[in-house]
Amino acid sequence: MKRGYKILVQEALTLVPTYSVPEILARLSDPQVQLVDVRDVRELEREGTVPGAFHAPRGLLEFWVDPESPYFKPVFGEPREFILFCAAGWRSALAGKTLMDMGMPRVAHMEGGFGAWKAAGAPVQMPAARKPVG
C-alpha cells in the first residue's frame, strides 16, 4: 500500500484547522459554530456526545453536505464554522479535509476527539432512549 491511513491522516492534520477541547469549550455557545459528531450511532448510544452537536455519520457526511444531493441537511447550508469530531481525531481530520475539498469554507476538527473531550471533564449529553420497534 502506497498511501495508508497514517499518511492520509497526517496530510489532513496539516490542512484542517484544529481546536483543542478548551478552545471549543470557550466557543460552545457561539451561534456561529456548529459541532458535528461524525461517529457511528452506536458510539453515541454507548458514550453520549457533546451537547448541541449535530450527528452526521462519517459514511453519510458528503451526501448530507452537498446541496445538490437528495440527502442534503439544511444545517450544512448555514453560514457557520463546522467543527468536526470523532472518537480520537482521525476520522474527523479526514472528514474535514474531504469537506474542504468539496469547497466548504469554514471547517475544523477537535484535537483528540470525543476521548479528549471526556478526559477533560467536559459536558456529555446522552441520547434519548430509542423506542422499541413493533
VMD Tcl script that builds the backbone (N, CA, C; Angstrom):
set m [mol new atoms 402]
animate dup $m
set s [atomselect $m all]
$s set {name element resname resid chain x y z} {
  {N N MET 1 A 0.854 -1.179 0.000}
  {CA C MET 1 A 0.000 0.000 0.000}
  {C C MET 1 A 0.896 1.238 0.000}
  {N N LYS 2 A 0.649 2.111 -0.949}
  {CA C LYS 2 A 1.489 3.295 -1.094}
  {C C LYS 2 A 1.093 4.418 -0.139}
  {N N ARG 3 A -0.196 4.577 0.078}
  {CA C ARG 3 A -0.665 5.682 0.926}
  {C C ARG 3 A -1.709 5.133 1.897}
  {N N GLY 4 A -1.251 4.644 3.008}
  {CA C GLY 4 A -2.142 4.099 4.015}
  {C C GLY 4 A -2.807 5.187 4.842}
  {N N TYR 5 A -3.589 4.747 5.816}
  {CA C TYR 5 A -4.360 5.688 6.626}
  {C C TYR 5 A -3.466 6.656 7.390}
  {N N LYS 6 A -2.296 6.206 7.838}
  {CA C LYS 6 A -1.415 7.092 8.617}
  {C C LYS 6 A -0.997 8.303 7.792}
  {N N ILE 7 A -0.645 8.052 6.535}
  {CA C ILE 7 A -0.249 9.158 5.657}
  {C C ILE 7 A -1.444 10.073 5.386}
  {N N LEU 8 A -2.595 9.489 5.112}
  {CA C LEU 8 A -3.784 10.295 4.829}
  {C C LEU 8 A -4.173 11.156 6.029}
  {N N VAL 9 A -4.142 10.572 7.223}
  {CA C VAL 9 A -4.479 11.340 8.433}
  {C C VAL 9 A -3.451 12.441 8.645}
  {N N GLN 10 A -2.174 12.127 8.496}
  {CA C GLN 10 A -1.129 13.132 8.691}
  {C C GLN 10 A -1.298 14.295 7.722}
  {N N GLU 11 A -1.587 13.999 6.464}
  {CA C GLU 11 A -1.823 15.058 5.474}
  {C C GLU 11 A -3.022 15.907 5.870}
  {N N ALA 12 A -4.098 15.262 6.297}
  {CA C ALA 12 A -5.296 16.001 6.708}
  {C C ALA 12 A -4.989 16.905 7.893}
  {N N LEU 13 A -4.210 16.409 8.845}
  {CA C LEU 13 A -3.882 17.204 10.036}
  {C C LEU 13 A -3.074 18.450 9.706}
  {N N THR 14 A -2.344 18.421 8.592}
  {CA C THR 14 A -1.579 19.615 8.202}
  {C C THR 14 A -2.463 20.646 7.511}
  {N N LEU 15 A -3.636 20.231 7.029}
  {CA C LEU 15 A -4.509 21.130 6.274}
  {C C LEU 15 A -5.735 21.611 7.040}
  {N N VAL 16 A -6.299 20.764 7.882}
  {CA C VAL 16 A -7.550 21.085 8.571}
  {C C VAL 16 A -7.231 21.816 9.876}
  {N N PRO 17 A -7.795 23.002 10.079}
  {CA C PRO 17 A -7.586 23.692 11.356}
  {C C PRO 17 A -8.031 22.800 12.527}
  {N N THR 18 A -7.266 22.858 13.596}
  {CA C THR 18 A -7.510 22.008 14.754}
  {C C THR 18 A -7.714 22.866 15.987}
  {N N TYR 19 A -8.753 22.542 16.747}
  {CA C TYR 19 A -9.020 23.223 18.013}
  {C C TYR 19 A -8.861 22.246 19.158}
  {N N SER 20 A -8.335 22.733 20.261}
  {CA C SER 20 A -8.236 21.937 21.482}
  {C C SER 20 A -9.590 21.940 22.186}
  {N N VAL 21 A -9.761 21.038 23.116}
  {CA C VAL 21 A -11.007 20.994 23.893}
  {C C VAL 21 A -11.253 22.323 24.606}
  {N N PRO 22 A -10.266 22.924 25.298}
  {CA C PRO 22 A -10.531 24.220 25.944}
  {C C PRO 22 A -10.970 25.307 24.957}
  {N N GLU 23 A -10.388 25.312 23.758}
  {CA C GLU 23 A -10.791 26.304 22.752}
  {C C GLU 23 A -12.248 26.092 22.339}
  {N N ILE 24 A -12.652 24.845 22.209}
  {CA C ILE 24 A -14.033 24.554 21.820}
  {C C ILE 24 A -14.985 24.865 22.968}
  {N N LEU 25 A -14.604 24.531 24.182}
  {CA C LEU 25 A -15.450 24.857 25.340}
  {C C LEU 25 A -15.723 26.352 25.407}
  {N N ALA 26 A -14.737 27.160 25.091}
  {CA C ALA 26 A -14.897 28.616 25.116}
  {C C ALA 26 A -15.863 29.106 24.044}
  {N N ARG 27 A -16.073 28.295 23.001}
  {CA C ARG 27 A -16.939 28.694 21.889}
  {C C ARG 27 A -18.228 27.891 21.824}
  {N N LEU 28 A -18.493 27.077 22.823}
  {CA C LEU 28 A -19.625 26.153 22.797}
  {C C LEU 28 A -20.969 26.857 22.606}
  {N N SER 29 A -21.122 28.045 23.128}
  {CA C SER 29 A -22.402 28.750 22.989}
  {C C SER 29 A -22.409 29.750 21.835}
  {N N ASP 30 A -21.359 29.789 21.054}
  {CA C ASP 30 A -21.268 30.711 19.918}
  {C C ASP 30 A -22.206 30.238 18.805}
  {N N PRO 31 A -23.204 31.047 18.417}
  {CA C PRO 31 A -24.147 30.623 17.371}
  {C C PRO 31 A -23.501 30.502 15.989}
  {N N GLN 32 A -22.280 30.996 15.830}
  {CA C GLN 32 A -21.579 30.887 14.550}
  {C C GLN 32 A -20.772 29.594 14.435}
  {N N VAL 33 A -20.866 28.737 15.463}
  {CA C VAL 33 A -20.133 27.469 15.488}
  {C C VAL 33 A -21.126 26.324 15.584}
  {N N GLN 34 A -20.919 25.299 14.778}
  {CA C GLN 34 A -21.722 24.080 14.860}
  {C C GLN 34 A -20.784 22.892 15.004}
  {N N LEU 35 A -20.874 22.207 16.129}
  {CA C LEU 35 A -20.108 20.979 16.295}
  {C C LEU 35 A -20.813 19.854 15.565}
  {N N VAL 36 A -20.031 18.985 14.932}
  {CA C VAL 36 A -20.573 17.875 14.145}
  {C C VAL 36 A -19.889 16.589 14.593}
  {N N ASP 37 A -20.682 15.674 15.098}
  {CA C ASP 37 A -20.200 14.377 15.559}
  {C C ASP 37 A -20.270 13.405 14.384}
  {N N VAL 38 A -19.118 12.935 13.912}
  {CA C VAL 38 A -19.095 12.055 12.747}
  {C C VAL 38 A -18.991 10.573 13.138}
  {N N ARG 39 A -19.126 10.282 14.423}
  {CA C ARG 39 A -19.023 8.889 14.872}
  {C C ARG 39 A -20.263 8.093 14.484}
  {N N ASP 40 A -20.129 6.802 14.559}
  {CA C ASP 40 A -21.222 5.868 14.313}
  {C C ASP 40 A -22.287 6.025 15.399}
  {N N VAL 41 A -23.536 5.781 15.067}
  {CA C VAL 41 A -24.634 5.934 16.010}
  {C C VAL 41 A -24.432 5.058 17.251}
  {N N ARG 42 A -23.811 3.899 17.092}
  {CA C ARG 42 A -23.578 3.023 18.257}
  {C C ARG 42 A -22.620 3.670 19.239}
  {N N GLU 43 A -21.667 4.449 18.739}
  {CA C GLU 43 A -20.747 5.156 19.626}
  {C C GLU 43 A -21.491 6.217 20.438}
  {N N LEU 44 A -22.422 6.920 19.797}
  {CA C LEU 44 A -23.207 7.924 20.500}
  {C C LEU 44 A -24.071 7.282 21.571}
  {N N GLU 45 A -24.717 6.180 21.223}
  {CA C GLU 45 A -25.584 5.499 22.185}
  {C C GLU 45 A -24.796 4.993 23.389}
  {N N ARG 46 A -23.578 4.556 23.151}
  {CA C ARG 46 A -22.751 3.988 24.209}
  {C C ARG 46 A -22.099 5.066 25.079}
  {N N GLU 47 A -21.639 6.168 24.446}
  {CA C GLU 47 A -20.820 7.140 25.156}
  {C C GLU 47 A -21.413 8.531 25.295}
  {N N GLY 48 A -22.469 8.835 24.533}
  {CA C GLY 48 A -23.007 10.188 24.540}
  {C C GLY 48 A -22.283 11.059 23.528}
  {N N THR 49 A -22.570 12.354 23.570}
  {CA C THR 49 A -21.979 13.295 22.624}
  {C C THR 49 A -21.815 14.650 23.284}
  {N N VAL 50 A -21.300 15.602 22.557}
  {CA C VAL 50 A -21.167 16.980 23.018}
  {C C VAL 50 A -22.545 17.636 22.947}
  {N N PRO 51 A -22.995 18.300 24.008}
  {CA C PRO 51 A -24.300 18.973 23.949}
  {C C PRO 51 A -24.383 19.943 22.774}
  {N N GLY 52 A -25.459 19.834 22.020}
  {CA C GLY 52 A -25.687 20.712 20.878}
  {C C GLY 52 A -25.030 20.259 19.588}
  {N N ALA 53 A -24.274 19.161 19.618}
  {CA C ALA 53 A -23.619 18.680 18.396}
  {C C ALA 53 A -24.650 18.082 17.456}
  {N N PHE 54 A -24.411 18.261 16.168}
  {CA C PHE 54 A -25.242 17.652 15.129}
  {C C PHE 54 A -24.585 16.336 14.755}
  {N N HIS 55 A -25.359 15.266 14.708}
  {CA C HIS 55 A -24.808 13.965 14.347}
  {C C HIS 55 A -24.893 13.763 12.843}
  {N N ALA 56 A -23.727 13.579 12.215}
  {CA C ALA 56 A -23.641 13.309 10.778}
  {C C ALA 56 A -22.644 12.175 10.610}
  {N N PRO 57 A -23.120 10.931 10.541}
  {CA C PRO 57 A -22.196 9.802 10.434}
  {C C PRO 57 A -21.213 9.978 9.284}
  {N N ARG 58 A -19.978 9.593 9.526}
  {CA C ARG 58 A -18.914 9.759 8.530}
  {C C ARG 58 A -19.296 9.186 7.168}
  {N N GLY 59 A -19.984 8.081 7.152}
  {CA C GLY 59 A -20.354 7.451 5.890}
  {C C GLY 59 A -21.396 8.206 5.088}
  {N N LEU 60 A -22.060 9.179 5.704}
  {CA C LEU 60 A -23.111 9.935 5.012}
  {C C LEU 60 A -22.764 11.406 4.823}
  {N N LEU 61 A -21.672 11.831 5.428}
  {CA C LEU 61 A -21.357 13.253 5.512}
  {C C LEU 61 A -21.353 13.958 4.154}
  {N N GLU 62 A -20.673 13.404 3.159}
  {CA C GLU 62 A -20.597 14.071 1.858}
  {C C GLU 62 A -21.978 14.266 1.244}
  {N N PHE 63 A -22.859 13.304 1.439}
  {CA C PHE 63 A -24.212 13.384 0.889}
  {C C PHE 63 A -25.060 14.409 1.644}
  {N N TRP 64 A -24.838 14.537 2.941}
  {CA C TRP 64 A -25.603 15.482 3.744}
  {C C TRP 64 A -25.138 16.919 3.554}
  {N N VAL 65 A -23.890 17.113 3.140}
  {CA C VAL 65 A -23.309 18.444 2.981}
  {C C VAL 65 A -23.597 19.046 1.607}
  {N N ASP 66 A -23.677 18.227 0.593}
  {CA C ASP 66 A -23.834 18.702 -0.781}
  {C C ASP 66 A -25.273 19.154 -1.045}
  {N N PRO 67 A -25.490 20.450 -1.337}
  {CA C PRO 67 A -26.842 20.949 -1.585}
  {C C PRO 67 A -27.535 20.290 -2.774}
  {N N GLU 68 A -26.767 19.684 -3.675}
  {CA C GLU 68 A -27.364 19.019 -4.832}
  {C C GLU 68 A -27.755 17.575 -4.539}
  {N N SER 69 A -27.419 17.091 -3.384}
  {CA C SER 69 A -27.741 15.720 -3.004}
  {C C SER 69 A -29.190 15.630 -2.522}
  {N N PRO 70 A -29.869 14.545 -2.820}
  {CA C PRO 70 A -31.229 14.379 -2.287}
  {C C PRO 70 A -31.229 14.181 -0.768}
  {N N TYR 71 A -30.057 13.978 -0.186}
  {CA C TYR 71 A -29.951 13.755 1.262}
  {C C TYR 71 A -29.428 14.980 2.009}
  {N N PHE 72 A -29.308 16.119 1.326}
  {CA C PHE 72 A -28.799 17.354 1.916}
  {C C PHE 72 A -29.522 17.702 3.210}
  {N N LYS 73 A -28.752 18.091 4.224}
  {CA C LYS 73 A -29.291 18.563 5.506}
  {C C LYS 73 A -29.090 20.074 5.581}
  {N N PRO 74 A -30.172 20.834 5.770}
  {CA C PRO 74 A -30.076 22.299 5.756}
  {C C PRO 74 A -29.072 22.894 6.736}
  {N N VAL 75 A -28.785 22.221 7.828}
  {CA C VAL 75 A -27.817 22.759 8.785}
  {C C VAL 75 A -26.491 23.066 8.097}
  {N N PHE 76 A -26.139 22.276 7.073}
  {CA C PHE 76 A -24.867 22.489 6.395}
  {C C PHE 76 A -24.905 23.649 5.403}
  {N N GLY 77 A -26.055 24.227 5.183}
  {CA C GLY 77 A -26.168 25.406 4.344}
  {C C GLY 77 A -26.087 26.695 5.141}
  {N N GLU 78 A -25.988 26.574 6.455}
  {CA C GLU 78 A -25.919 27.761 7.316}
  {C C GLU 78 A -24.501 28.328 7.320}
  {N N PRO 79 A -24.384 29.664 7.477}
  {CA C PRO 79 A -23.055 30.296 7.453}
  {C C PRO 79 A -22.340 30.176 8.803}
  {N N ARG 80 A -21.937 28.970 9.138}
  {CA C ARG 80 A -21.270 28.705 10.420}
  {C C ARG 80 A -19.899 28.085 10.169}
  {N N GLU 81 A -19.122 28.023 11.229}
  {CA C GLU 81 A -17.913 27.212 11.206}
  {C C GLU 81 A -18.305 25.838 11.717}
  {N N PHE 82 A -17.948 24.805 10.991}
  {CA C PHE 82 A -18.283 23.436 11.358}
  {C C PHE 82 A -17.042 22.771 11.943}
  {N N ILE 83 A -17.143 22.410 13.224}
  {CA C ILE 83 A -16.039 21.749 13.908}
  {C C ILE 83 A -16.424 20.283 14.086}
  {N N LEU 84 A -15.696 19.426 13.387}
  {CA C LEU 84 A -15.991 18.002 13.387}
  {C C LEU 84 A -15.241 17.303 14.516}
  {N N PHE 85 A -15.841 16.217 15.007}
  {CA C PHE 85 A -15.114 15.370 15.949}
  {C C PHE 85 A -15.561 13.933 15.811}
  {N N CYS 86 A -14.651 13.042 16.183}
  {CA C CYS 86 A -14.911 11.602 16.191}
  {C C CYS 86 A -14.418 11.085 17.536}
  {N N ALA 87 A -13.976 9.859 17.613}
  {CA C ALA 87 A -13.514 9.308 18.884}
  {C C ALA 87 A -12.122 9.817 19.256}
  {N N ALA 88 A -11.197 9.837 18.284}
  {CA C ALA 88 A -9.808 10.184 18.592}
  {C C ALA 88 A -9.224 11.293 17.722}
  {N N GLY 89 A -9.941 11.726 16.699}
  {CA C GLY 89 A -9.472 12.808 15.848}
  {C C GLY 89 A -9.005 12.388 14.468}
  {N N TRP 90 A -9.007 11.105 14.170}
  {CA C TRP 90 A -8.573 10.648 12.851}
  {C C TRP 90 A -9.673 10.804 11.817}
  {N N ARG 91 A -10.841 10.250 12.111}
  {CA C ARG 91 A -11.950 10.347 11.145}
  {C C ARG 91 A -12.350 11.794 10.922}
  {N N SER 92 A -12.342 12.593 11.991}
  {CA C SER 92 A -12.744 13.995 11.835}
  {C C SER 92 A -11.735 14.771 10.995}
  {N N ALA 93 A -10.443 14.448 11.109}
  {CA C ALA 93 A -9.444 15.111 10.263}
  {C C ALA 93 A -9.675 14.743 8.800}
  {N N LEU 94 A -9.876 13.446 8.537}
  {CA C LEU 94 A -10.139 13.016 7.159}
  {C C LEU 94 A -11.427 13.628 6.628}
  {N N ALA 95 A -12.467 13.652 7.457}
  {CA C ALA 95 A -13.748 14.237 7.042}
  {C C ALA 95 A -13.590 15.737 6.789}
  {N N GLY 96 A -12.837 16.419 7.637}
  {CA C GLY 96 A -12.603 17.843 7.446}
  {C C GLY 96 A -11.905 18.127 6.128}
  {N N LYS 97 A -10.900 17.328 5.801}
  {CA C LYS 97 A -10.203 17.509 4.520}
  {C C LYS 97 A -11.158 17.272 3.359}
  {N N THR 98 A -11.988 16.256 3.477}
  {CA C THR 98 A -12.957 15.982 2.411}
  {C C THR 98 A -13.896 17.165 2.220}
  {N N LEU 99 A -14.399 17.732 3.314}
  {CA C LEU 99 A -15.312 18.879 3.208}
  {C C LEU 99 A -14.593 20.092 2.624}
  {N N MET 100 A -13.334 20.264 2.980}
  {CA C MET 100 A -12.560 21.353 2.376}
  {C C MET 100 A -12.408 21.114 0.875}
  {N N ASP 101 A -12.143 19.864 0.495}
  {CA C ASP 101 A -12.042 19.524 -0.930}
  {C C ASP 101 A -13.360 19.781 -1.657}
  {N N MET 102 A -14.480 19.645 -0.948}
  {CA C MET 102 A -15.794 19.886 -1.537}
  {C C MET 102 A -16.110 21.378 -1.639}
  {N N GLY 103 A -15.301 22.216 -0.984}
  {CA C GLY 103 A -15.496 23.657 -1.067}
  {C C GLY 103 A -16.133 24.300 0.150}
  {N N MET 104 A -16.304 23.552 1.231}
  {CA C MET 104 A -16.841 24.177 2.447}
  {C C MET 104 A -15.806 25.159 2.978}
  {N N PRO 105 A -16.220 26.394 3.250}
  {CA C PRO 105 A -15.244 27.421 3.600}
  {C C PRO 105 A -14.735 27.390 5.042}
  {N N ARG 106 A -15.534 26.951 5.986}
  {CA C ARG 106 A -15.144 27.055 7.392}
  {C C ARG 106 A -15.290 25.693 8.078}
  {N N VAL 107 A -14.233 24.910 8.001}
  {CA C VAL 107 A -14.227 23.560 8.556}
  {C C VAL 107 A -13.007 23.409 9.457}
  {N N ALA 108 A -13.198 22.752 10.588}
  {CA C ALA 108 A -12.099 22.456 11.513}
  {C C ALA 108 A -12.422 21.133 12.196}
  {N N HIS 109 A -11.509 20.695 13.076}
  {CA C HIS 109 A -11.810 19.490 13.836}
  {C C HIS 109 A -11.245 19.593 15.243}
  {N N MET 110 A -11.714 18.710 16.122}
  {CA C MET 110 A -11.336 18.709 17.528}
  {C C MET 110 A -10.138 17.793 17.758}
  {N N GLU 111 A -9.093 18.344 18.322}
  {CA C GLU 111 A -7.899 17.571 18.650}
  {C C GLU 111 A -8.226 16.513 19.706}
  {N N GLY 112 A -7.897 15.277 19.412}
  {CA C GLY 112 A -8.120 14.201 20.370}
  {C C GLY 112 A -9.531 13.665 20.406}
  {N N GLY 113 A -10.437 14.274 19.661}
  {CA C GLY 113 A -11.806 13.793 19.551}
  {C C GLY 113 A -12.579 13.726 20.855}
  {N N PHE 114 A -13.625 12.907 20.835}
  {CA C PHE 114 A -14.507 12.791 21.996}
  {C C PHE 114 A -13.779 12.198 23.193}
  {N N GLY 115 A -12.751 11.398 22.944}
  {CA C GLY 115 A -11.948 10.865 24.047}
  {C C GLY 115 A -11.296 11.982 24.843}
  {N N ALA 116 A -10.747 12.978 24.144}
  {CA C ALA 116 A -10.136 14.130 24.815}
  {C C ALA 116 A -11.204 14.967 25.510}
  {N N TRP 117 A -12.369 15.066 24.886}
  {CA C TRP 117 A -13.484 15.815 25.463}
  {C C TRP 117 A -13.867 15.232 26.830}
  {N N LYS 118 A -14.052 13.916 26.860}
  {CA C LYS 118 A -14.417 13.248 28.121}
  {C C LYS 118 A -13.290 13.336 29.144}
  {N N ALA 119 A -12.050 13.156 28.704}
  {CA C ALA 119 A -10.902 13.212 29.609}
  {C C ALA 119 A -10.770 14.580 30.273}
  {N N ALA 120 A -11.232 15.626 29.573}
  {CA C ALA 120 A -11.179 16.985 30.114}
  {C C ALA 120 A -12.328 17.268 31.081}
  {N N GLY 121 A -13.247 16.309 31.227}
  {CA C GLY 121 A -14.396 16.522 32.109}
  {C C GLY 121 A -15.431 17.455 31.518}
  {N N ALA 122 A -15.407 17.620 30.202}
  {CA C ALA 122 A -16.368 18.493 29.523}
  {C C ALA 122 A -17.757 17.844 29.546}
  {N N PRO 123 A -18.810 18.641 29.373}
  {CA C PRO 123 A -20.167 18.088 29.462}
  {C C PRO 123 A -20.475 17.077 28.364}
  {N N VAL 124 A -21.223 16.050 28.750}
  {CA C VAL 124 A -21.622 14.987 27.831}
  {C C VAL 124 A -23.137 14.858 27.883}
  {N N GLN 125 A -23.748 14.742 26.727}
  {CA C GLN 125 A -25.191 14.553 26.618}
  {C C GLN 125 A -25.450 13.151 26.107}
  {N N MET 126 A -26.247 12.394 26.846}
  {CA C MET 126 A -26.619 11.049 26.409}
  {C C MET 126 A -27.841 11.158 25.504}
  {N N PRO 127 A -27.925 10.301 24.481}
  {CA C PRO 127 A -29.086 10.355 23.580}
  {C C PRO 127 A -30.343 9.872 24.282}
  {N N ALA 128 A -31.463 10.328 23.778}
  {CA C ALA 128 A -32.752 9.849 24.296}
  {C C ALA 128 A -32.869 8.366 23.975}
  {N N ALA 129 A -33.496 7.626 24.860}
  {CA C ALA 129 A -33.676 6.198 24.642}
  {C C ALA 129 A -34.538 5.966 23.413}
  {N N ARG 130 A -34.126 4.992 22.626}
  {CA C ARG 130 A -34.910 4.641 21.439}
  {C C ARG 130 A -36.129 3.848 21.851}
  {N N LYS 131 A -37.210 4.098 21.137}
  {CA C LYS 131 A -38.433 3.332 21.386}
  {C C LYS 131 A -38.337 2.002 20.641}
  {N N PRO 132 A -38.797 0.928 21.256}
  {CA C PRO 132 A -38.752 -0.365 20.563}
  {C C PRO 132 A -39.647 -0.347 19.326}
  {N N VAL 133 A -39.231 -1.068 18.306}
  {CA C VAL 133 A -39.989 -1.158 17.066}
  {C C VAL 133 A -41.031 -2.273 17.237}
  {N N GLY 134 A -42.255 -1.995 16.796}
  {CA C GLY 134 A -43.276 -3.037 16.816}
  {C C GLY 134 A -44.366 -2.845 17.774}
}
mol reanalyze $m
mol bondsrecalc $m
mol representation Tube
mol addrep $m
